[in-house]
Structure formats: structure tokens, C-alpha cells
Amino acid sequence: MSAADAAGRSGVSLPTYRKIETGDPSVSLGVFVSALRELGLLGNLRSALEPESDRGAAAFEIDRLPQRVSRRRP
């Protein structure tokens, strides 16, 4: 499928579609999601957003855990 065809199916202009392809941050999330839906790739976004697939965030959360845990006193 050509970029022009993909842009047409996604309902965006060719320049906007090119921005999506290159990861331009100026493209709105709604336009990006719309393009993924029209191209049948929305499931990939869902998978990418699952917490277990974000190792960087998991490592960040682990680093935020306290190093020592104090015991409760009776």
C-alpha cells in the first residue's frame, strides 16, 4: 500500500501521514490512533500500553521502592 493510499484510508493528508511515519510529536494522539485503527494496527497500540510491556516504567517503579522496610512496633 502506498503512503497516499494509507493517508486516504486514515482520513489524513499525505504530509500528516508522513509526520506519523517519522514520529513527529506535533501529530495529535487522536489522528495517530485514527490512522492505526484504519490500518488495522490499533491492537499493537493496546499491547504497547500494557504495563507489563513497559520495562522502563517497571524499572523506574522498582527504583522508587524503599530500600529498607521498618518493622512495626507492637
JODASUL-V472762 format. One record per residue. PHI is phi in degrees with one decimal (999 if undefined). OMEGA is omega in whole degrees, 0 to 359 (* if undefined). D_LAST is the distance of its C-alpha to the last C-alpha in whole Angstrom. Layout:
BEGIN
PHI/OMEGA/D_LAST, PHI/OMEGA/D_LAST
END
This chain:
BEGIN
999/180/69, -78.1/178/70, -62.7/179/68, -64.7/177/70, -64.3/180/70, -63.4/178/66, -63.3/179/66, -62.0/179/68, -65.0/182/66, -82.8/180/63, 77.2/178/65, -126.4/178/65, -73.8/179/67, -60.9/177/68, -60.3/178/67, -66.9/178/64, -62.5/177/63, -61.3/177/64, -63.7/177/61, -61.5/181/59, -60.9/183/60, -90.4/178/60, 78.0/179/56, -60.7/182/57, -71.0/180/54, -78.9/178/56, -76.4/182/57, -68.6/180/55, -61.7/179/52, -61.9/178/54, -66.3/180/57, -62.0/180/55, -65.0/178/54, -60.7/179/57, -64.4/178/59, -61.7/181/56, -63.0/182/57, -65.9/180/61, -92.2/179/61, 74.1/183/58, -113.0/184/56, -63.2/177/53, -60.4/178/51, -64.4/178/51, -66.7/179/49, -58.9/179/46, -63.8/181/46, -67.1/182/45, -88.0/178/43, -68.3/184/40, -55.3/182/37, -68.5/181/37, -90.1/181/41, -102.2/183/39, -65.9/179/38, -63.8/179/38, -66.6/179/36, -62.8/179/34, -64.0/178/34, -62.8/180/33, -64.7/178/30, -64.2/179/29, -64.5/181/29, -81.9/179/27, -66.8/178/24, -65.8/181/22, -75.5/179/22, -123.6/177/19, -116.6/181/16, -80.7/179/13, -81.4/175/9, -76.3/178/6, -92.0/180/4, -69.2/*/0
END
